[in-house]
Amino acid sequence: MEEYSRYIARRRARFDGISGQVNIPYGAVLEVRDGLLYWKGEQLCATTCQNAYDFFSRDDDGQGRERGALVTAILARLRPKNERDNCQGRWDKVWGDSLCQRYRRPEHKDRWLWSYDFFNAPVCDLQHIAALIGAK
């Protein structure tokens, strides 16, 4: 697993971190050291934890905002909007796509969980996934 050097907040982050309650604004830049995210010198969380996946995007290539927007759009598009929204067709496209398969956690054979690599994927891969499922 590659370690990245810089992350940004892709949305406001409010949660209990390693060093206590945090309230990080959208677009804030975070440091990475030894697999942990830091905000203003305080430890937040591991780069591989759910809070990191939910709130932050790697930005060492300067594409963190775009990466974050695409991840957010993809996740939203794969979530049913209401009781009548059958998103199974979108999920079938994901399951059948070889690029998407690279970003699935392989230890879960019967359900899809996005891997760490998905949340840090190159923007061009995320654009492909977004187009595949019609995410905007």
Salt bridges, closest charged atoms under 4 A:
GLU31 OE1 - ARG33 NE 3.96
ASP59 OD2 - ARG6 NH2 2.50
ASP60 OD1 - ARG58 NH1 2.97
ASP61 OD2 - ARG58 NH1 3.44
ASP61 OD2 - ARG67 NH2 2.64
ASP85 OD2 - ARG90 NH2 3.08
ASP97 OD1 - HIS128 NE2 3.13
GLU107 OE2 - ARG105 NE 2.85
GLU107 OE2 - HIS108 NE2 3.99
ASP125 OD2 - ARG102 NH2 3.02
